[in-house]
């Protein structure tokens, strides 16, 4: 199986809790009963109800919904922590329901990383040892796994923290350690289950931006679970909105905000401005087309910087140019007051 070709596909997946031989799954699928009626008539719950979608390799696919919508149950199908009642879950071109337990353990260990809201770092182990845990379980030599751990700590901007212990870290730092731990095994797929939801807003935005840059750099296929529309818009290449186990709409952030095709989705995004879609990457102009003053002293910023910070930066620098750089630090575009205003006007 080629890791770089990894993608995820759900084909008419159902997960019904409380099923017994007396309950006809086929009837449940045909009748499309509401959650309340299904519980009343059959004493069971359809946590996932006929969900089908694909996640392209290298994409961030955000699954959005309120508590009880089925999004966390859905993501646990990808590493088969939960088996579907019906349907297929395709990972890397293979139906994982057909894999043996041994093959699934290998898949989880080498190809799928997961980050939860509760990072659950081991308190008696150093940061370095926490990051290197999956490699230790795979019998990787101490020298090699510590080198990899230090490399991943540097990726999440925690170089030099390897000898510390979890109780010496802030909440945001612990989440970064959790991400570094997931990356240490170099998985093709990342499953992120509301990893930033318990953090303060400023730290949360910082980690969102950092994760997006890392994702673009490492080209990981990511299934990202969130109940926060702003987070989904900020991170997702594609967004799926769930309610009562059903996937109501799938589309780009622009599509979800600008063209809701279900009453619930329309209600969910009501009052959300399309200005949230603006980032440095969407409003910049090519370097080749810029003929203004020298850019040597212009501020440098990443592609994921949002509209609020862009306006503040532009004002602080007397509406002068801003230079956009990619994850490698290479200059890729320029933002001027005029290009910023055009971007805003296009979404009003």
CORJO-V515230 format. One record per pair of residues at least 12 apart in sequence whose C-alpha atoms are under 8 Angstrom apart, sorted by sequence separation. I is the first residue (numbers start at 1). J is the second residue. D is the distance in whole Angstrom. If there is no record, write none. Layout:
I:J:D  I:J:D
This chain:
77:89:7  150:162:7  196:208:8  238:250:7  239:251:6  249:261:7  257:269:6  322:334:6  323:335:6  78:91:7  132:145:6  238:251:5  239:252:6  249:262:7  256:269:8  321:334:6  322:335:5  83:97:7  132:146:7  238:252:5  239:253:6  248:262:7  321:335:6  322:336:7  158:173:8  237:252:6  238:253:6  257:272:7  321:336:5  80:96:7  132:148:8  236:252:8  237:253:7  249:265:7  257:273:8  258:274:7  320:336:6  321:337:7  80:97:8  129:146:8  132:149:5  236:253:7  239:256:7  248:265:7  257:274:6  319:336:7  320:337:7  128:146:7  131:149:6  158:176:8  319:337:6  23:42:7  29:49:8  129:149:8  156:176:6  175:195:7  233:253:5  254:274:7  29:50:8  47:68:8  128:149:6  156:177:8  175:196:7  232:253:8  280:301:8  301:322:7  303:324:6  47:69:7  48:70:6  128:150:7  280:302:7  281:303:5  298:320:7  299:321:8  300:322:6  301:323:6  302:324:6  303:325:7  314:336:8  47:70:5  156:179:8  208:231:8  212:235:6  254:277:7  280:303:5  281:304:7  298:321:6  299:322:5  300:323:5  301:324:5  302:325:5  303:326:6  314:337:7  80:104:8  153:177:7  156:180:7  241:265:7  253:277:7  279:303:7  280:304:6  298:322:6  299:323:6  300:324:6  301:325:6  302:326:6  18:43:7  19:44:6  48:73:7  79:104:8  109:134:7  155:180:8  279:304:6  280:305:5  298:323:6  300:325:7  302:327:7  18:44:4  47:73:7  48:74:7  208:234:8  209:235:8  279:305:5  280:306:6  295:321:7  17:44:6  18:45:7  153:180:6  172:199:7  208:235:7  279:306:4  280:307:8  16:44:7  17:45:5  79:107:8  152:180:5  171:199:7  278:306:6  279:307:6  295:323:7  16:45:5  17:46:6  79:108:6  152:181:8  197:226:8  278:307:6  311:340:8  16:46:4  17:47:7  190:220:7  192:222:7  194:224:7  276:306:7  280:310:7  15:46:6  16:47:6  149:180:8  152:183:7  172:203:6  176:207:8  189:220:6  190:221:6  191:222:6  192:223:6  193:224:6  194:225:5  276:307:7  279:310:8  14:46:7  15:47:6  16:48:7  149:181:8  152:184:6  172:204:8  188:220:6  189:221:5  190:222:5  191:223:5  192:224:5  193:225:5  194:226:5  275:307:7  14:47:8  15:48:5  16:49:8  79:112:7  128:161:8  129:162:8  187:220:8  188:221:6  189:222:6  190:223:6  191:224:6  192:225:6  193:226:7  194:227:8  14:48:5  15:49:7  127:161:7  128:162:4  189:223:8  13:48:7  14:49:5  127:162:5  128:163:6  149:184:6  172:207:8  13:49:7  14:50:5  126:162:7  127:163:6  148:184:6  12:49:8  13:50:5  14:51:7  50:87:8  126:163:6  127:164:6  12:50:4  13:51:5  126:164:6  127:165:6  11:50:8  12:51:5  13:52:7  126:165:5  127:166:7  11:51:7  12:52:5  125:165:7  126:166:7  229:269:7  284:324:7  10:51:7  11:52:5  124:165:7  125:166:8  10:52:5  11:53:7  123:165:7  234:276:8  9:52:7  10:53:5  123:166:6  233:276:7  234:277:7  281:324:8  9:53:6  10:54:6  122:166:7  123:167:7  233:277:7  280:324:7  287:331:8  290:334:7  9:54:4  121:166:7  287:332:6  8:54:6  9:55:6  131:177:7  230:276:7  286:332:7  287:333:5  7:54:7  8:55:5  130:177:8  131:178:7  134:181:8  286:333:5  287:334:6  7:55:6  8:56:7  133:181:7  285:333:5  286:334:6  7:56:5  8:57:8  131:180:6  132:181:7  135:184:7  284:333:6  285:334:5  7:57:5  127:177:7  131:181:4  134:184:8  135:185:7  284:334:5  285:335:6  6:57:6  130:181:7  131:182:8  134:185:7  284:335:5  5:57:6  132:184:7  283:335:7  284:336:8  4:57:7  121:174:8  131:184:7  156:210:8  285:339:7  119:174:7  280:335:7  284:339:7  119:175:6  283:339:6  284:340:8  121:178:7  283:340:6  119:178:6  155:214:8  283:342:8  283:343:6  282:343:8  115:178:6  115:179:6  278:343:7  278:344:8  115:182:7  15:83:8  16:84:8  114:182:6  15:84:5  16:85:6  113:182:5  275:344:6  8:78:8  14:84:6  15:85:5  113:183:7  234:304:8  13:84:6  14:85:5  15:86:7  13:85:8  14:86:5  113:185:8  275:347:6  13:86:6  14:87:6  274:347:6  275:348:7  12:86:7  13:87:4  111:185:8  113:187:6  274:348:7  12:87:5  13:88:6  110:185:6  111:186:7  112:187:5  113:188:8  115:190:8  11:87:6  12:88:7  13:89:7  109:185:7  110:186:7  111:187:4  112:188:6  113:189:6  114:190:6  115:191:6  116:192:6  117:193:6  119:195:8  10:87:8  11:88:5  110:187:6  111:188:5  112:189:5  113:190:5  114:191:5  115:192:5  116:193:5  117:194:5  118:195:7  10:88:6  11:89:6  111:189:6  112:190:6  113:191:6  114:192:6  115:193:6  116:194:6  117:195:4  10:89:5  11:90:8  112:191:7  114:193:8  116:195:5  117:196:6  9:89:6  10:90:6  115:195:6  117:197:7  8:89:7  9:90:5  117:198:7  8:90:6  9:91:7  7:90:8  8:91:5  7:91:6  8:92:7  6:91:7  7:92:5  6:92:4  7:93:7  5:92:7  6:93:7  3:92:7  2:92:8  1:92:7  213:304:7  212:304:7  209:304:6  209:305:7  3:111:7  217:327:6  216:327:8  214:327:8  213:327:6  75:191:7  75:193:8  72:193:7  75:223:7  75:225:8  72:225:7  71:225:7  60:215:8  58:215:8  58:216:8  59:219:8  63:223:7  67:227:7  58:219:5  59:220:7  60:221:6  61:222:6  62:223:6  63:224:6  64:225:6  65:226:7  66:227:5  57:219:8  58:220:5  59:221:5  60:222:5  61:223:5  62:224:5  63:225:5  64:226:5  65:227:5  57:220:7  58:221:4  59:222:6  60:223:6  61:224:6  62:225:6  63:226:6  64:227:5  65:228:8  57:221:5  58:222:7  60:224:7  62:226:7  64:228:7  56:221:7  64:229:7  55:221:7  55:223:8  64:232:7  63:232:8  62:232:6  71:242:7  70:242:7  62:235:8  69:242:6  70:243:7  62:236:5  69:243:5  70:244:7  71:245:8  60:235:7  61:236:5  62:237:8  64:239:7  68:243:8  69:244:5  70:245:5  60:236:5  61:237:6  62:238:6  63:239:6  64:240:6  65:241:6  66:242:8  68:244:7  69:245:5  70:246:8  59:236:8  60:237:5  61:238:5  62:239:5  63:240:5  64:241:5  65:242:5  66:243:7  69:246:8  59:237:6  60:238:7  61:239:6  62:240:6  63:241:6  64:242:6  65:243:6  59:238:8  61:240:8  63:242:7  6:188:6  7:189:8  6:189:7  4:188:7  3:188:6  51:245:8  49:244:8  51:246:6  52:247:8  48:244:8  49:245:5  50:246:7  51:247:6  47:244:7  48:245:4  49:246:5  46:244:8  47:245:5  48:246:6  46:245:6  35:244:6  7:221:7  6:221:7
